[in-house]
Each structure stands twice: as C-alpha cells, then as structure tokens.
Amino acid sequence: MSKTVVIGMSGGVDSSVAALLLKQQGYNVIGLFMQNWDEVDENGCCTAEDDFVDVRRVSALLDIPYYTVNFAKEYMDRVFSYFLAEYKAGRTPNPDVLCNREIKFGPFLEEAKKLGADYIATGHYCKILHDNCVHYLQKAKDQNKDQTYFLNQLSQAQLADVLFPLQDMDKPDVRKIALEYGLATAKKKDSTGICFIGERNFKKFLSTYLPAQRGKILDLSGKQVGEHDGLMYYTLGQRKGLELGGIKGDTEGGRWFVVKKDLKRNILYVSHGDESPLYSKSCEVSGFNWIPKKPEQTEFSCMAKFRYRQPDQPVRVTIKQDGGLHIEFEEKQRAVTEGQYAVLYDGINCLGGGVIESAEY
C-alpha cells in the first residue's frame, strides 16, 4: 500500500510541482492549503482566495484531494504578535523563519497527521537526510534558491517525517515542468516580501498596528540632517526612503544610509558615503536551535549567513555557558542586524540558527 503524503499547497508554482512529483513517485498525495491571514489588501482583495482557486485547479488536474485549514488565530498569537513586539523594540524581525517553526511545521503537521499522513511535504528548496533517526537539513541543489536559512529553527521532531521534492531541482526546471503539464500556476510570479504583507506598502501596513513617533535624523557628527517618520520603518544599511537627497551644502558624492538607531532618544543616525560604520567584527546570538544536536566542542570554525541569499562567510563560534553564541567574523560584515537570524553551515549541512542580539564594531 502506498504511503500518504500531505503537502502544503500555497497556490504557487513550487508547491504545485512538488505535488506533481510526489504523485509521479507513487505516493498517495493530499493537498492542504493554509490560510494564515484573514485581512484584505489595499485593493480590497483577499489574496488567499485567489491562491486557493489555484490550489483547486492544480489539485483537479493532478486528481488529488485537497483541504483548507485556517490558522489565522495561531498565526496572530505565535508569529504576528512577536513581529510587532520586535519592531516596537527597534529591531528587524524575520517572521518567515518563525512561521515555519510555529505554523508550517507546527499546527500544519498536526492537521496532516489527522488526515493520515505518513509524511508531510512542502515546496521549499532544501534537502533532508534521514540517517538512523537523525535528521540533517541540507542545502538544495539550486544554491540561488536554497531556503535552509528560513528553516533554521526546526526541531528533530519537526524534520522527522518531512519530504522536500524540489531538493534536486533548479527553479527554471520547475517552471518548465509546470508548463509541460499545464499547471495553472506555471507562469505565476513568486511571492516576495514578508509572508502576510505580500505586495502591500510595508510602511502603511505597519502604521495601522504601531503608532509612529517622528524624530530627528542626525549624521555621525551630531548635526541634524532631517526628520524620520518613526524608527520602526528603518533598518540598518537602508538607503531608500530617507529623503535626504537635497540637503543644503551637501556637495560630497555618495548616498545616505542608516547606521544606527537610538530608541531611548528616538534618533536615527545616518552616514553619507562612508560605509565603514556599518561593518562589525562579531555578534552575539541567542535562542540558538542546533540541527541535529549541539556540538560537543564549545569553540569551532564554520560558515555563516546573516541574511537570506548572502554568500557563506567564514566565522569562529564560541558557545557560551548560557547557551548563547559569540560569533567572530573572519572578515568584517556589513549591516549585521538585530532581530535577524545568524545561521551556521558546515559544508552543505545547516547547523541551525539563532537571533542576532547585538553586533560589535
């Protein structure tokens, strides 16, 4: 009897092709669509409705059953509340990482088991190696699309019964297969930005949840060069949206960018042309999740990413007594941002990740 796989179908091309591949491999495939966000966008459209239409069309073509489940409350409690708290604290969170741990491999997994799943699957670009009940998260064949960064918080229990059908696929080949089989999502563009905000104006979206407090923009000499709309709207290294282009007496070349936020005094610090204040030599990391387990040695060298799609950076890691990490960079790193994730790698193996608490300059 064939094994049952419940696949998370988002209405995108990746999960559509993943479902097709599983069907071809002889699995009994069931599609499960998650609605994590109930609100409409700026045009009054609920994008989840459009996505679910595509899930229905793909499922009908593949002749697989499909279900929908609403996790909006869980999402609000476990992901969005954290997202708002982090922005309020002047940090830049990564809710997509949390969404994977708290929703896609949490309540989704429970729902899949109710449907009789032997395995769950997603359209993520990454590999999984199951070896004697130890589960290794590995980089996908398509390094440009590799999404292990976003899965750095998954536990061994969450990885135990997972399949990633796209692990050996290149994105162009995925599109090609979708076209070849006439999938409704073949030419659908990839979703960008934060999962629940989608294509909406981020500033406008955030302002409906957090009251903004205007304040001064100072350069590093302490001179006021403008006003900001609220510290939460800005992130380290940001160039766009500062509106400092036409400052009187500004004859030097180069662009303005954010180098520091002073939450207590509500001041945004910027630099002009000189990027050196953005480069740090090390960082402190908390809440580290080890995959598959914490190493025995407390000091070791490996590679790291401090943001998605960044090339691997050589680092020296020290595990502190409280479980936090001190990560020393071989080369200074630009815009290592509080609230984002530091993710470690040993070759193709993802060793896990944790939240960046501070960077040392």
LOMARKE-54822 format. One record per residue: x, y, z of N, C-alpha, C in turn; residue in one letter. Coordinates in steps of 0.001 Angstrom, whole numbers, padded with zeros to 6 digits, always signed. Example, Ala and Ser with C-alpha at 12.3 -4.5 7.8 and 13.67 -1.06 7.14 Angstrom:
BEGIN
+013190-005690+007800+012300-004500+007800+013200-003300+007800a/+012850-002250+007080+013670-001060+007140+012900+000030+007870s/
% end
This chain:
BEGIN
+000853-001204+000000+000000+000000+000000+000881+001243+000000m/+000542+002212-000877+001395+003411-000997+001255+004306+000232s/+002345+004985+000548+002380+005895+001705+001640+007187+001377k/+001060+007797+002409+000320+009052+002228+001197+010250+002571t/+001219+011214+001662+001943+012469+001887+000952+013620+001848v/+000921+014425+002897+000128+015658+002892+001075+016806+002565v/+000797+017489+001463+001690+018566+001029+001034+019918+001265i/+001811+020843+001810+001355+022216+001979+001316+022896+000625g/+000106+023218+000155-000043+023869-001153-000400+025337-000946m/+000423+026207-001505+000262+027650-001286-000445+028344-002437s/-000616+027622-003551-001148+028279-004737-000028+028817-005603g/+001218+028455-005282+002381+028873-006072+002904+027730-006923g/+003842+028054-007796+004361+027052-008732+005200+025979-008028v/+005943+026342-006987+006833+025378-006322+006052+024242-005665d/+005037+024587-004864+004277+023531-004190+003432+022733-005189s/+003019+023377-006298+002257+022669-007336+003104+021575-007975s/+004339+021923-008345+005243+020953-008976+005662+019887-007958v/+005862+020287-006708+006210+019321-005659+005111+018258-005537a/+003841+018693-005599+002714+017751-005525+002722+016808-006732a/+002988+017358-007912+003063+016557-009136+004154+015485-009035l/+005330+015882-008565+006453+014943-008449+006134+013815-007464l/+005499+014151-006356+005133+013131-005359+004136+012128-005946l/+003179+012660-006714+002184+011789-007373+002896+010833-008332k/+003859+011376-009097+004601+010550-010053+005444+009483-009352q/+005849+009793-008110+006678+008846-007351+005831+007757-006679q/+004521+007825-006877+003654+006757-006384+003050+006978-005012g/+003233+008159-004461+002631+008442-003144+001134+008723-003292y/+000412+008499-002222-000978+008925-002122-000929+010374-001622n/-001182+011325-002513-000946+012749-002214-002244+013459-001840v/-002187+014231-000754-003310+015070-000316-002795+016501-000195i/-003515+017443-000800-003135+018852-000710-003787+019516+000487g/-003034+020368+001189-003593+021106+002329-003188+022569+002217l/-004190+023429+002081-003964+024874+001924-004151+025563+003267f/-003151+026340+003666-003210+027062+004943-003584+028515+004716m/-004617+028969+005401-004915+030403+005399-004433+030960+006730q/-003376+031769+006656-002752+032297+007876-003106+033750+008153n/-003763+034391+007195-004012+035824+007316-005374+036131+006732w/-006246+036782+007505-007630+036984+007077-007904+038319+006390d/-006983+039261+006510-007287+040604+006022-007169+040739+004508e/-007865+041745+003982-007775+042041+002552-006617+043000+002304v/-006162+043086+001044-005060+044002+000720-005612+045395+000417d/-004733+046280-000094-005132+047678-000327-006252+047807-001355e/-006377+046821-002237-007407+046868-003273-008695+046163-002848n/-008757+045755-001579-009945+045081-001088-010019+043613-001475g/-008895+043061-001945-008880+041642-002351-008243+040788-001263c/-008804+039622-001060-008158+038661-000161-007317+037741-001037c/-006001+037915-000980-005121+037150-001874-005210+035651-001585t/-005587+035288-000356-005724+033868-000016-006797+033209-000877a/-007843+033963-001204-008920+033412-002044-008396+033072-003434e/-007601+033989-003999-007016+033758-005330-006091+032551-005301d/-005293+032466-004246-004347+031343-004123-005095+030012-004010d/-006203+030026-003266-006955+028784-003085-007607+028326-004395f/-008001+029291-005225-008533+028952-006559-007474+028179-007339v/-006210+028642-007267-005119+027956-007978-004852+026572-007403d/-004964+026444-006075-004799+025125-005433-005863+024157-005953v/-007099+024642-006046-008201+023799-006550-007945+023355-007984r/-007488+024294-008810-007256+023982-010232-006132+022958-010396r/-005032+023155-009638-003900+022221-009722-004302+020848-009191v/-005016+020828-008064-005442+019562-007462-006369+018785-008389s/-007257+019511-009075-008180+018859-010012-007405+018221-011166a/-006412+018946-011674-005601+018427-012784-004802+017201-012361l/-004282+017222-011127-003479+016097-010629-004351+014961-010083l/-005651+015260-009964-006602+014292-009418-006215+013874-007993d/-005992+014893-007153-005692+014633-005739-006711+015374-004868i/-007080+014818-003718-007986+015543-002815-007261+016729-002184p/-008023+017733-001798-007406+018911-001169-008327+019433-000071y/-007717+020045+000919-008456+020608+002056-007889+021995+002348y/-008663+022751+003103-008163+024055+003555-008299+024133+005075t/-007373+024828+005694-007408+024978+007151-007026+026421+007492v/-007719+026987+008464-007477+028382+008834-006644+028447+010116n/-005423+028954+009977-004516+029098+011125-004333+030572+011502f/-005296+031426+011128-005134+032868+011353-004931+033199+012837a/-005661+032526+013715-005515+032800+015151-004131+032379+015647k/-003714+031158+015251-002382+030676+015646-001298+031608+015113e/-001503+032070+013889-000517+032964+013278-000432+034280+014055y/-001597+034811+014399-001639+036070+015153-000942+035910+016505m/-001221+034793+017198-000666+034567+018538+000827+034233+018517d/+001240+033402+017570+002601+032855+017603+003618+033594+016744r/+003128+034302+015731+004062+034953+014801+003886+036470+014780v/+002649+036917+014541+002444+038346+014328+002671+039165+015588f/+002282+038630+016743+002491+039372+018000+003992+039571+018248s/+004786+038551+017936+006248+038644+018053+006793+039681+017074y/+006297+039642+015859+006685+040588+014802+006496+042032+015262f/+005325+042321+015827+005040+043685+016297+005923+044071+017483l/+006108+043139+018420+006931+043415+019609+008368+043736+019213a/+008894+043018+018233+010269+043250+017775+010404+044619+017117e/+009447+044979+016271+009502+046305+015624+009369+047415+016660y/+008533+047184+017645+008352+048171+018713+009660+048368+019479k/+010452+047287+019580+011737+047338+020290+012868+047863+019395a/+012517+048295+018182+013519+048887+017296+014344+047875+016528g/+013904+046608+016536+014650+045562+015834+013980+045230+014498r/+014626+044366+013710+014083+043968+012411+013888+042454+012411t/+012690+041978+012727+012464+040532+012844+012353+039836+011492p/+012411+038514+011526+012200+037715+010321+011038+036753+010591n/+009799+037206+010364+008642+036377+010713+008534+035098+009888p/+009135+035074+008689+009048+033872+007858+009737+032677+008526d/+010827+032946+009257+011514+031873+009995+010579+031328+011078v/+009942+032242+011789+009036+031860+012871+007800+031143+012328l/+007317+031588+011177+006142+030969+010557+006414+029488+010256c/+007623+029179+009804+007964+027784+009524+007930+026939+010798n/+008538+027466+011869+008596+026702+013117+007226+026596+013787r/+006484+027710+013813+005256+027779+014602+003981+027392+013852e/+004014+027442+012513+002798+027146+011749+003002+025999+010754i/+003890+026198+009786+004028+025213+008700+004531+023856+009176k/+005316+023847+010243+005782+022575+010782+005265+022384+012209f/+004180+023115+012527+003542+023017+013842+002111+022531+013677g/+001118+023450+013742-000281+023050+013560-000528+022324+012234p/+000209+022713+011205+000072+022039+009906+000410+020552+010034f/+001494+020278+010727+001920+018886+010935+000831+018095+011680l/+000240+018715+012702-000831+018065+013467-002051+017786+012580e/-002386+018769+011742-003528+018627+010832-003266+017514+009809e/-002025+017452+009324-001643+016428+008340-001772+015027+008940a/-001365+014895+010195-001458+013587+010865-002925+013141+010983k/-003832+014120+011219-005269+013807+011296-005783+013255+009965k/-005148+013719+008867-005550+013256+007534-004863+011939+007153l/-004113+011372+008101-003480+010079+007869-002113+010149+007218g/-001417+011265+007378-000113+011446+006718+000972+010546+007303a/+001689+009877+006420+002933+009202+006807+004071+010218+006755d/+003940+011154+005790+004938+012213+005610+004219+013532+005352y/+004920+014628+005627+004448+015919+005122+005489+016415+004122i/+005058+017280+003212+005978+017818+002207+005665+019286+001969a/+006670+020024+001521+006489+021430+001148+007276+021688-000139t/+007074+022873-000695+007798+023253-001911+009087+024000-001620g/+009626+023856-000418+010900+024514-000085+012052+023936-000896h/+013012+024791-001176+014248+024350-001835+015283+024036-000757y/+015329+022781-000344+016347+022317+000589+016315+020792+000591c/+017328+020186+001172+017417+018727+001225+017238+018256+002662k/+016778+017020+002774+016677+016405+004096+017357+015038+004026i/+018172+014762+005018+018824+013447+005093+018387+012784+006393l/+017678+011657+006261+017242+010894+007430+018228+009744+007605h/+018982+009748+008693+020025+008739+008901+019930+008176+010322d/+019440+006928+010453+019296+006294+011773+018561+007176+012777n/+017413+007687+012352+016560+008538+013211+017188+009888+013564c/+018259+010252+012852+018835+011600+012983+018552+012321+011670v/+018090+013575+011771+017607+014280+010587+018474+015506+010316h/+019098+015517+009144+020009+016591+008752+019339+017486+007707y/+019371+018790+007956+018861+019765+006993+020030+020205+006119l/+019879+020075+004798+020991+020349+003890+020592+021320+002788q/+021601+021955+002208+021352+022911+001133+020800+022224-000115k/+019930+022931-000819+019347+022419-002058+020369+022448-003188a/+020055+021721-004249+020916+021735-005440+020986+023158-006011k/+019823+023836-006081+019782+025205-006602+020213+026169-005495d/+021506+026474-005458+022066+027330-004392+021447+028723-004382q/+021012+029178-005554+020407+030502-005648+019046+030554-004949n/+018368+029407-004883+017047+029352-004267+017046+028686-002893k/+018195+028179-002458+018268+027432-001198+017558+028173-000056d/+016671+027454+000645+015860+028090+001696+016128+027531+003092q/+017275+026882+003274+017597+026365+004611+017647+027504+005636t/+018013+028705+005201+018057+029864+006107+016723+030021+006851y/+015614+029853+006115+014283+030070+006699+013813+028896+007559f/+014529+027767+007487+014127+026580+008246+015054+026312+009430l/+015864+027312+009781+016914+027107+010799+016386+026819+012201n/+015096+027046+012442+014545+026844+013788+013811+025512+013956q/+013847+024654+012932+013100+023399+013024+013788+022388+013932l/+012966+021658+014694+013480+020643+015622+013597+019293+014920s/+014233+018344+015596+014340+016987+015059+012947+016368+014868q/+012050+016609+015808+010685+016068+015698+009969+016641+014478a/+010208+017927+014193+009548+018559+013048+010126+018081+011714q/+011399+017698+011720+012053+017251+010487+011892+015748+010233l/+011388+015024+011215+011396+013555+011166+010679+012959+009960a/+009503+013479+009609+008703+012865+008541+008503+013814+007367d/+009546+014578+007051+009440+015600+006008+010070+015131+004699v/+009414+015499+003593+009978+015305+002252+010056+016662+001570l/+011157+016903+000861+011313+018120+000069+011500+017706-001399f/+010412+017569-002156+010505+017057-003529+011372+017891-004468p/+011577+019173-004148+012346+020050-005055+013838+020084-004713l/+014296+019199-003840+015663+019306-003322+016743+019205-004402q/+016465+018476-005480+017461+018334-006551+017065+019073-007818d/+016143+020025-007679+015623+020751-008849+016186+022163-008924m/+016365+022646-010153+016663+024060-010383+015346+024768-010669d/+015216+026008-010250+013962+026748-010431+013495+026783-011896k/+014393+027060-012864+013923+027072-014261+013299+025740-014679p/+013838+024632-014157+013284+023310-014484+011906+023119-013857d/+011708+023698-012686+010401+023625-012024+009357+024338-012883v/+009688+025522-013362+008790+026277-014256+008489+025468-015524r/+009544+024855-016056+009418+024075-017293+008441+022911-017109k/+008571+022197-015998+007675+021075-015696+006231+021566-015548i/+006074+022695-014858+004731+023253-014653+004067+023583-015988a/+004838+024141-016917+004306+024464-018253+003983+023195-019034l/+004898+022248-018950+004761+020975-019678+003475+020235-019287e/+003128+020293-017990+001947+019575-017505+000707+020467-017423y/+000849+021704-017883-000302+022604-017925-000829+023017-016574g/+000059+023150-015583-000379+023578-014249-000776+025048-014260l/-001867+025366-013583-002408+026735-013571-001407+027758-013025a/-000458+027283-012229+000491+028188-011563+001809+028358-012335t/+001883+027775-013525+003151+027730-014283+003800+029099-014467a/+002982+030113-014743+003558+031440-015020+003313+032427-013877k/+002816+031916-012763+002537+032783-011608+003846+033257-011011k/+003953+034553-010750+005235+035059-010232+005419+034670-008777k/+006678+034580-008374+006988+034200-006996+006528+035293-006045d/+006040+034873-004876+005662+035867-003866+006936+036449-003267s/+006875+037726-002933+008059+038391-002373+007694+039058-001057t/+008718+039384-000290+008491+040102+000955+007964+039210+002060g/+007519+039834+003122+007040+039108+004301+005742+038397+003965i/+005623+037160+004426+004530+036273+004007+003146+036906+004097c/+002822+037592+005196+001447+038070+005355+001226+039466+004790f/+002292+040157+004413+002143+041509+003873+002066+041465+002353i/+002816+040525+001766+002788+040372+000312+003272+041622-000394g/+002499+042061-001386+002933+043192-002221+002530+044551-001635e/+001915+044554-000464+001437+045821+000086+002559+046746+000527r/+002222+048023+000669+003160+049025+001160+003454+048742+002638n/+004707+048404+002915+005087+047964+004257+004862+049056+005300f/+005253+050276+004969+005145+051394+005917+003685+051639+006316k/+002839+051630+005293+001410+051861+005518+000820+050729+006364k/+001242+049493+006057+000756+048326+006789+001139+048411+008264f/+002412+048703+008532+002904+048724+009912+002252+049839+010722l/+002000+050978+010063+001438+052137+010778+000020+051877+011283s/-000669+050885+010703-002019+050572+011185-001985+049778+012494t/-000814+049244+012837-000685+048432+014062+000156+049104+015146y/+001132+049911+014738+002009+050569+015715+001998+052073+015489l/+001728+052852+016531+001762+054309+016352+003196+054779+016113p/+003383+055596+015097+004728+056080+014758+005023+057380+015497a/+006267+057550+015876+006685+058779+016553+007808+059409+015754q/+007527+060567+015189+008552+061253+014383+009714+061705+015263r/+010886+061825+014649+012058+062247+015410+013163+062757+014500g/+014300+063086+015108+015410+063681+014355+016243+062626+013624k/+016764+063050+012462+017804+062275+011772+019099+063068+011933i/+020099+062443+012556+021397+063095+012755+022480+062363+011961l/+023473+063133+011504+024648+062459+010941+025584+062104+012097d/+026692+061463+011816+027552+060960+012895+028305+062060+013643l/+028262+063277+013109+028869+064406+013834+027869+065025+014808s/+026612+064559+014747+025576+065093+015631+024740+066184+015007g/+024996+066487+013744+024248+067548+013055+022918+066986+012537k/+021829+067739+012756+020530+067280+012250+020449+067489+010741q/+020076+066407+010045+020001+066497+008577+018585+066211+008068v/+017679+065883+008981+016306+065625+008546+015448+065097+009674g/+014260+064621+009313+013322+064037+010277+012894+062665+009802e/+012771+061724+010753+012282+060388+010379+010818+060243+010761h/+010139+059277+010163+008703+059075+010391+008404+058120+011543d/+009437+057537+012117+009269+056518+013161+010368+055491+012993g/+011127+055204+014058+012312+054335+013950+011994+052949+013394l/+010768+052477+013617+010423+051115+013183+010445+050957+011666m/+010364+052083+010950+010325+051996+009489+011704+051836+008849y/+012743+051892+009659+014099+051903+009094+014915+050716+009604y/+015817+050257+008743+016687+049153+009136+018129+049485+008769t/+019054+048839+009433+020486+049081+009245+020883+048933+007779l/+021618+049929+007269+022089+049865+005885+021090+050391+004870g/+019865+050727+005322+018823+051197+004401+019218+052488+003704q/+018961+052537+002392+019274+053739+001609+018008+054460+001135r/+017003+053671+000775+015790+054266+000198+014900+054869+001283k/+014147+055893+000883+013120+056437+001768+013620+057387+002835g/+014899+057793+002771+015419+058716+003791+015117+060178+003447l/+014902+060435+002166+014575+061788+001665+015576+062833+002140e/+016861+062504+001937+017928+063429+002346+018741+063917+001133l/+018209+063645-000053+018962+063934-001280+019361+065381-001478g/+018470+066315-001112+018752+067715-001448+019176+068561-000275g/+020043+068037+000582+020461+068790+001765+021360+069959+001367i/+021044+071107+001918+021787+072331+001609+023247+072194+002038k/+024158+072555+001151+025577+072479+001482+026171+071099+001301g/+025369+070143+000851+025854+068770+000652+026464+068652-000740d/+027758+068805-000805+028428+068788-002109+029170+067482-002356t/+029324+066670-001312+030060+065408-001483+029218+064379-002230e/+029909+063491-002952+029208+062412-003639+028829+061326-002651g/+028058+060355-003126+027678+059237-002257+026244+059349-001785g/+025790+058280-001159+024403+058231-000710+024324+058181+000808r/+023164+058584+001304+022898+058483+002737+022376+057090+003064w/+022751+056568+004222+022176+055305+004666+022170+055231+006184f/+021285+054389+006697+021092+054236+008145+022257+053456+008746v/+022826+053999+009850+023914+053279+010530+023587+052904+011980v/+022565+053572+012566+022284+053308+013985+020912+053863+014353k/+020280+053206+015357+019011+053718+015891+019157+053880+017409k/+018784+055039+017914+018790+055281+019360+017333+055324+019811d/+016877+054191+020366+015470+054044+020720+015072+054969+021868l/+015957+055106+022851+015633+055935+024024+015417+057398+023641k/+016271+057888+022759+016166+059310+022368+015401+059499+021059r/+014944+058390+020467+014184+058424+019207+014954+059136+018090n/+016234+058767+017963+017097+059387+016940+017553+058339+015931i/+017504+058716+014660+018019+057869+013586+019353+058459+013128l/+020411+057657+013160+021731+058120+012717+022014+057639+011299y/+022536+058543+010489+022849+058218+009099+024284+058601+008776v/+024801+057981+007743+026143+058322+007264+026036+058658+005789s/+026967+059469+005311+026947+059887+003908+028212+059410+003206h/+028044+058455+002289+029206+057989+001507+030057+056960+002225g/+030418+057236+003482+031317+056347+004235+030531+055185+004859d/+030778+053962+004365+030038+052800+004866+030720+052109+006045e/+031898+052568+006413+032660+051865+007458+031900+051706+008786s/+031036+052673+009195+030320+052474+010466+029344+051286+010449p/+029063+050741+009266+028138+049619+009149+028814+048268+009359l/+030146+048257+009329+030875+046986+009364+031239+046575+010782y/+030816+045361+011151+031100+044853+012504+032048+043660+012442s/+032673+043363+013584+033668+042279+013627+033127+041000+014269k/+032011+041122+015012+031437+039938+015673+030004+040235+016085s/+029299+039187+016532+027935+039406+017023+027598+038416+018127c/+026578+038757+018909+026053+037894+019970+024704+037345+019504e/+024499+036055+019740+023306+035374+019225+022612+034623+020357v/+021279+034699+020401+020515+033982+021441+019547+032994+020800s/+018974+032115+021633+017942+031185+021179+018392+030277+020054g/+019649+029809+020121+020160+029015+019008+019542+027619+018996f/+019051+027233+017820+018474+025906+017609+019474+025054+016825n/+019999+024004+017453+021011+023160+016804+020370+022049+015979w/+020881+021854+014768+020444+020768+013886+021673+019935+013514i/+021710+018630+013802+020689+017884+014539+020824+018019+016050p/+022044+018345+016550+022208+018497+018004+023388+019421+018286k/+023448+019879+019521+024521+020774+019942+025870+020046+019860k/+026894+020691+019273+028199+020030+019180+028866+019885+020543p/+029786+018944+020651+030470+018720+021931+031497+019820+022215e/+032178+020273+021155+033181+021323+021377+032506+022687+021542q/+033091+023533+022390+032490+024853+022628+033080+025931+021727t/+034149+025585+021010+034712+026526+020028+035007+025788+018735e/+034601+026373+017616+034876+025749+016319+034715+026772+015188f/+035251+026422+014032+035127+027264+012846+034093+026660+011906s/+033338+027512+011227+032365+027047+010235+032014+028229+009330c/+030917+028110+008594+030449+029204+007738+029124+029732+008299m/+028781+030955+007916+027542+031555+008436+026896+032468+007407a/+025582+032626+007555+024834+033652+006812+024128+034524+007842k/+024103+035822+007583+023418+036756+008487+022174+037346+007838f/+021926+036931+006600+020690+037277+005891+020525+036282+004747r/+019300+036161+004257+018993+035219+003184+019777+035573+001918y/+020262+034557+001249+020986+034664-000024+022367+035302+000093r/+022812+035583+001288+024179+036062+001459+025138+034892+001204q/+026251+035123+000499+027245+034038+000359+027751+033631+001744p/+028094+032364+001909+028607+031875+003193+029844+032651+003624d/+029896+033010+004912+031006+033779+005463+031760+032939+006504q/+033112+032872+006431+033865+032115+007439+033815+032797+008804p/+033548+031995+009845+033417+032550+011203+034037+031601+012224v/+034261+032142+013432+034706+031352+014583+033615+031460+015639r/+033102+030313+016077+031959+030288+017000+032405+029866+018399v/+031939+030599+019411+032130+030207+020807+030760+030034+021447t/+030504+028821+021992+029242+028584+022714+029450+028993+024168i/+028672+029964+024620+028823+030481+025980+028074+029602+026989k/+028350+029817+028255+027745+028985+029311+026223+029098+029354q/+025690+030264+028964+024228+030445+028989+023560+029883+027727d/+024368+029280+026825+023810+028689+025599+023831+029629+024412g/+024087+030908+024679+024196+031879+023586+025512+031702+022826g/+025625+032342+021676+026843+032234+020868+027520+033583+020713l/+028847+033524+020699+029643+034673+020263+030235+034259+018920h/+029930+035019+017880+030411+034678+016532+031378+035745+016044i/+032621+035329+015859+033691+036214+015367+033782+036065+013856e/+033804+037199+013123+033857+037151+011663+035305+037177+011176f/+035606+036325+010190+036956+036365+009603+037164+037689+008878e/+036115+038145+008186+036129+039472+007553+034958+040266+008107e/+035150+041564+008301+034072+042394+008836+032821+042282+007961k/+031658+042270+008622+030384+042079+007930+029559+043359+007925q/+028892+043622+006787+028092+044833+006633+026656+044610+007137r/+026189+045557+007919+024779+045617+008349+024267+044321+008974a/+024998+043810+009964+024501+042671+010751+023430+043231+011692v/+022188+042784+011508+021025+043476+012056+020364+042740+013215t/+020142+043459+014318+019457+042896+015490+018057+042415+015118e/+017728+041198+015549+016407+040640+015255+016411+039656+014099g/+017414+039782+013221+017558+038824+012125+018232+037549+012651q/+018399+036553+011793+018976+035277+012223+020390+035079+011710y/+021256+034568+012590+022574+034082+012185+022428+032575+012015a/+022726+032073+010817+022549+030650+010511+023905+030054+010148v/+024245+028932+010784+025561+028310+010615+025505+027114+009665l/+026634+026905+008964+026737+025807+007997+028085+025110+008118y/+028037+023792+007899+029251+023003+007771+029126+022290+006426d/+029720+022859+005386+029519+022327+004043+028068+022511+003636g/+027417+021395+003231+026012+021519+002827+025057+021398+004014i/+025573+021013+005175+024713+020839+006353+024412+022163+007036n/+023128+022421+007284+022726+023579+008088+022787+023157+009553c/+023576+023860+010347+023766+023512+011759+022719+024150+012670l/+021859+025002+012078+020840+025680+012871+021051+027184+012875g/+020263+027871+013703+020365+029329+013734+019809+029915+015012g/+020085+031205+015219+019595+031924+016390+019446+033403+016070g/+018851+034150+016988+018559+035573+016772+019768+036438+017111v/+020091+037363+016229+021195+038311+016459+020737+039346+017487i/+021434+039388+018622+021087+040315+019696+021843+041632+019583e/+023097+041540+019161+023913+042766+019015+025116+042473+018143s/+025663+043514+017555+026886+043389+016762+027962+044267+017393a/+029210+043789+017346+030324+044555+017922+031140+045175+016795e/+031448+046462+016958+032122+047204+015870+033583+047471+016177y/
% end
